[in-house]
Amino acid sequence: MSESNCQDTLVSLEDKIKRHEDNLKFLTTQANKLDESILDLQVSLGKYHSTNESGTAKENGASNSEEETMEQILQQEKTAAGVLCWLNSQHASQTLDLGLAKDVLGIVANLARVDDDNLSQLLSEYLGLKTMVAIVCRTYEGVEALEKHDGKGSIDSSSGLHGLGSSFGKSITGRFVVICLEDLRPYVGGFIGDDPQKKLALPKPKLPNGECPSGFLDYAVNMVNLESRNLSYLTSSGYGLRETLFFSLFSRLQIYKTRHEMLLALPCIQDGAVSLDGGMIKKFGLFSLGSGKGIEVKFPVISGESNVPENYIKTEDTIRMLKWERTNITEDMRREQELLDSAKANCKEQA
């Protein structure tokens, strides 16, 4: 290569370095502004909690039921969920692989609450124990961190959750379900306007005559409630738990007042239905008969009424979107840093 061409290449690489450095500076400034905005909004919410006794009472009322659900999970001693929750309760999670500790969002059973014990039992029975104690991960990295395999495809019992559990005398038997939020196909039809819970705008079922069936209450995916910390969670694609996790679990499962009304609505039931008096249709043509007793792990039940003002809800929604923007900027910064490092390495080789 001629001296002139070498010089041109160096100039081009230096321009690239300057461009990536400028991009990083800009992104860093934007990230800092977002951090400040998020912190200011979180402080305002903290002030509300510290001065609002009804909000505190509501949280305390719900915590008892959440503790019961956690106890139910801990009783599943040989399951991955039971081991993981035991480790967290013993503060042993500090020894978890960093990728696993950051990536696990929780257990299905403790990521939502419902209005009453009857609905809790019905929805928990519909999902089944293995799904109720499924571990929910943000990305596939978390799935990989939970379990390692050797060259022959056998489970490496000395690593992942198996290894950590065994180091504390806890073992996992059988298979366990892990859900990767990033890989779920989300609901993309929008939300019910001004709904603080971000319920999905699913069209009501209609009979052949065009009428909504009598006794229809709502879709199961809209009858679970998310706490603020779970409402604010967004995947890297900008989707929340309701439109990813719970839509994947329940799809368009319909809830009816009575079994009789549910059966009359059969022509418009595709993804299953349950009735408050115990009726259950798993999916079109698949009926679940008998009595579902002794549900081992159930969703927590909401206790108390919510008196959260409208501006509080809007603030939470703003924080939710700002956190999503911050996550995207972090990813952009990582890519720019990689490009900058590559350009500097190339420039050094050409010098």
Stockholm file with secondary structure:
# STOCKHOLM 1.0

chainA/1-351         MSESNCQDTLVSLEDKIKRHEDNLKFLTTQANKLDESILDLQVSLGKYHSTNESGTAKENGASNSEEETMEQILQQEKTAAGVLCWLNSQHASQTLDLGLAKDVLGIVANLARVDDDNLSQLLSEYLGLKTMVAIVCRTYEGVEALEKHDGKGSIDSSSGLHGLGSSFGKSITGRFVVICLEDLRPYVGGFIGDDPQKKLALPKPKLPNGECPSGFLDYAVNMVNLESRNLSYLTSSGYGLRETLFFSLFSRLQIYKTRHEMLLALPCIQDGAVSLDGGMIKKFGLFSLGSGKGIEVKFPVISGESNVPENYIKTEDTIRMLKWERTNITEDMRREQELLDSAKANCKEQA
#=GR chainA/1-351 SS CCHHHHHHHHHHHHHHHHHHHHHHHHHHHHHHHHHHHHHHHHHHHHHHHHHCHHHHHHHHHHHHHHHHHHHHHHTCTTSHHHHHHHHHHTTGGGGSCHHHHHHEEEEGGGSCBBSSHHHHHHHHHHHCHHHHTCEEESSHHHHHHHCCBCTTSCBCTTSHHHHHHHHTTCCCCSCCCEEEGGGSCCCCSCBCTTCTTCCBCCCCCCCTTSCCCTTEEEEGGGSSBCCHHHHTCCCTTSCCTIIIIIHHHHTTCEEESCHHHHHHTGGGCSSCEEETTSCEEEETTEECCSCCCCCSSCCCBCCSCCCCCHHHHHHHHHHHHHHHHHHHHHHHHHHHHHHHHHHHHHHHHHC
#=GC SS_cons         CCHHHHHHHHHHHHHHHHHHHHHHHHHHHHHHHHHHHHHHHHHHHHHHHHHCHHHHHHHHHHHHHHHHHHHHHHTCTTSHHHHHHHHHHTTGGGGSCHHHHHHEEEEGGGSCBBSSHHHHHHHHHHHCHHHHTCEEESSHHHHHHHCCBCTTSCBCTTSHHHHHHHHTTCCCCSCCCEEEGGGSCCCCSCBCTTCTTCCBCCCCCCCTTSCCCTTEEEEGGGSSBCCHHHHTCCCTTSCCTIIIIIHHHHTTCEEESCHHHHHHTGGGCSSCEEETTSCEEEETTEECCSCCCCCSSCCCBCCSCCCCCHHHHHHHHHHHHHHHHHHHHHHHHHHHHHHHHHHHHHHHHHC
//
